Amino acid sequence: DSGKLMISVLSAVAEIERENILVQTMEGRKQKVREGKWNGGFAPYGYELVNGELQIAEDEAEIIRLIYDKFIHTNMGISAIAAWLNQHGYKKKKRQNNTLDAFASSFIKGVLDNPVYCGKLAYGRRKNEKVSGTRNEYRIVKQENYMLHDG
């Protein structure tokens, strides 16, 4: 009986410690964004990571500038911009897990929707939420309120 009590107490302490580590980790990530530093993960297209900081990759940045130019100065939508880039011989540099060298409308939408191209760093734009009525199924949900700081 005393063994069961000891296991219960130790597991409760471990659970509290796990929650404490989670809170500290998330707070550390938030602080990094407040300071305008990249929080990890792959660099967005048009940027490269150098010593943990984002720097413009000129070979990719030309395409990002074209995307914004076409979106702002023409009446082209995201699909039309992707088609224009593909028709004019632009090839997307394959990075990370990417296998396509053609431009897709989802890529264009992601570029236009990403605040990093406006000099801002966001934290908490998306959140994993459990699908109700399921056991281990989660989905990514866009958040309306998130942190946005100068990068």
C-alpha positions as CSV (number, residue, x, y, z in Angstrom):
1,D,0.0,0.0,0.0
2,S,2.8,2.4,0.8
3,G,4.3,1.6,-2.6
4,K,1.1,2.6,-4.4
5,L,1.1,5.9,-2.4
6,M,4.8,6.6,-3.3
7,I,4.1,5.9,-7.0
8,S,1.1,8.3,-7.0
9,V,3.1,11.0,-5.3
10,L,6.1,10.6,-7.7
11,S,3.9,10.6,-10.8
12,A,2.1,13.7,-9.6
13,V,5.4,15.5,-9.1
14,A,6.6,14.4,-12.5
15,E,3.4,15.7,-14.1
16,I,3.8,19.1,-12.4
17,E,7.4,19.2,-13.6
18,R,6.4,18.4,-17.1
19,E,3.8,21.2,-17.1
20,N,6.4,23.6,-15.7
21,I,8.9,22.7,-18.5
22,L,6.2,23.2,-21.1
23,V,5.3,26.7,-19.7
24,Q,8.9,27.7,-19.5
25,T,9.6,26.5,-23.1
26,M,6.6,28.3,-24.5
27,E,7.5,31.5,-22.6
28,G,11.1,31.3,-24.0
29,R,9.7,31.0,-27.6
30,K,7.5,34.0,-27.0
31,Q,10.4,36.0,-25.7
32,K,12.5,35.1,-28.7
33,V,9.8,36.5,-31.0
34,R,9.5,39.7,-28.9
35,E,13.2,40.2,-29.4
36,G,12.7,39.8,-33.2
37,K,14.7,36.5,-33.5
38,W,13.8,33.5,-35.6
39,N,12.2,30.8,-33.5
40,G,13.4,27.8,-35.4
41,G,12.2,25.6,-38.1
42,F,12.9,26.0,-41.8
43,A,13.6,29.5,-43.2
44,P,10.8,30.8,-45.4
45,Y,11.3,30.8,-49.1
46,G,13.5,33.8,-50.0
47,Y,15.4,33.6,-46.8
48,E,18.3,31.5,-45.4
49,L,19.3,30.8,-41.9
50,V,22.8,32.1,-41.0
51,N,23.8,31.5,-37.4
52,G,20.1,31.3,-36.3
53,E,19.1,34.5,-38.0
54,L,17.1,35.1,-41.2
55,Q,19.0,36.7,-44.1
56,I,17.7,37.3,-47.6
57,A,18.6,34.7,-50.1
58,E,18.9,36.8,-53.3
59,D,18.4,33.9,-55.7
60,E,14.9,33.2,-54.1
61,A,14.1,36.7,-53.2
62,E,13.6,37.8,-56.8
63,I,10.6,35.5,-57.1
64,I,9.1,36.7,-53.8
65,R,9.4,40.3,-55.1
66,L,7.8,39.2,-58.4
67,I,4.9,37.6,-56.5
68,Y,4.2,40.8,-54.5
69,D,4.6,43.0,-57.6
70,K,2.1,41.0,-59.7
71,F,-0.4,40.8,-56.8
72,I,-0.2,44.6,-56.1
73,H,0.2,46.1,-59.6
74,T,-2.0,43.8,-61.6
75,N,-5.4,42.2,-61.2
76,M,-3.9,38.7,-61.1
77,G,-5.0,36.3,-58.4
78,I,-2.9,33.7,-56.7
79,S,-3.6,31.0,-59.4
80,A,-2.8,33.5,-62.2
81,I,0.5,34.4,-60.5
82,A,1.5,30.8,-60.2
83,A,0.6,30.1,-63.8
84,W,2.5,33.2,-65.0
85,L,5.7,32.2,-63.1
86,N,5.5,28.7,-64.5
87,Q,4.8,29.9,-68.1
88,H,7.7,32.4,-67.9
89,G,10.2,29.7,-67.0
90,Y,10.7,30.4,-63.3
91,K,11.6,27.4,-61.3
92,K,11.1,27.0,-57.6
93,K,14.2,26.0,-55.8
94,K,13.6,22.6,-54.1
95,R,14.1,22.9,-50.3
96,Q,13.5,20.7,-47.3
97,N,10.8,18.1,-48.2
98,N,9.7,19.9,-51.3
99,T,9.6,17.8,-54.5
100,L,8.0,20.3,-57.0
101,D,10.0,22.8,-58.9
102,A,6.8,24.4,-60.3
103,F,4.8,27.1,-58.5
104,A,1.4,26.2,-57.0
105,S,-1.3,28.6,-55.9
106,S,-1.0,27.3,-52.4
107,F,2.7,28.4,-52.4
108,I,1.7,31.9,-53.6
109,K,-1.1,32.1,-51.0
110,G,1.4,31.1,-48.3
111,V,3.9,33.8,-49.4
112,L,1.2,36.5,-49.5
113,D,-0.2,35.4,-46.1
114,N,3.2,35.2,-44.3
115,P,4.0,38.3,-42.2
116,V,7.7,37.6,-42.3
117,Y,7.8,39.2,-45.8
118,C,6.7,42.4,-44.2
119,G,9.5,42.3,-41.6
120,K,7.3,40.8,-38.9
121,L,7.6,37.6,-36.9
122,A,4.5,35.9,-35.8
123,Y,4.0,33.4,-33.0
124,G,0.8,31.4,-32.4
125,R,-0.8,31.8,-35.9
126,R,-1.8,28.1,-35.9
127,K,-2.7,25.8,-33.1
128,N,-3.1,22.0,-32.9
129,E,-6.6,21.2,-31.5
130,K,-8.1,17.8,-30.7
131,V,-10.9,16.8,-32.9
132,S,-13.9,16.3,-30.6
133,G,-15.3,12.7,-30.6
134,T,-12.0,11.2,-31.6
135,R,-9.2,9.5,-29.6
136,N,-6.0,10.7,-31.1
137,E,-6.9,13.0,-34.0
138,Y,-5.8,16.6,-34.2
139,R,-6.1,19.3,-36.7
140,I,-4.3,22.6,-37.3
141,V,-6.6,25.6,-36.7
142,K,-5.7,29.2,-37.6
143,Q,-5.9,31.6,-34.6
144,E,-7.3,35.1,-34.9
145,N,-5.2,36.5,-32.1
146,Y,-1.5,35.9,-32.2
147,M,1.8,37.7,-31.4
148,L,3.3,39.9,-34.1
149,H,6.6,41.7,-33.6
150,D,9.2,43.4,-35.7
151,G,11.8,40.9,-37.0
